[in-house]
Amino acid sequence: MNLSSSPGRVRPFQNSERGSASLIVFALIVVVGSFAVSNNIALAHLQKELRLVEQRQLQRSGAVARTNQPPVEREAITAPKNFRSQ
């Protein structure tokens, strides 16, 4: 009773199946890695754009706040003469 393949022996087509499976796994890892890198690059660009928009809004709101304020007189800022500190 001679069996065609013993349990300890690997057939040639099994080696090629293992190689192709590892190649597919490696390709998937490369694809996922490239997605991660591209997402990080896009996130960096979005953060830079957000900083620029925020700076522009602050400049605009600062300009609007200065022009919409009524003129301040010097006497209104100083404390009254009869003011006592406690």
Residue pairs with C-beta under 8 A, 6 or more apart in sequence:
5 11
